[in-house]
Amino acid sequence: MQSQERAALALWLLQQAPMTTAEMAERLEMSWNGARALLIKISRTTPIYRDDESHTWRVLREGTEGEQA
């Protein structure tokens, strides 16, 4: 899978449900460090963030509060 495909799949997965970095790494067939780096890069241009309480990545939706990763 190419990097653009992984990024698109990661964003689509997060639109379905919040996921941990480990869950995302497994779904994208990559290392934990690679998945974390990808999610951080995606969070720079799209409204996703890491929830520090649940340790999950989430899509920021209207009416919710979140911090950038």
Buried (B, 14 or more C-beta within 10 A) or exposed (E): EEEEEBBEBBBEBBEEEBBBBEBBBEBBEBEEEBBBEBBBBBBEEBBBBBBEEEEBBBBBEEEEEBEEB
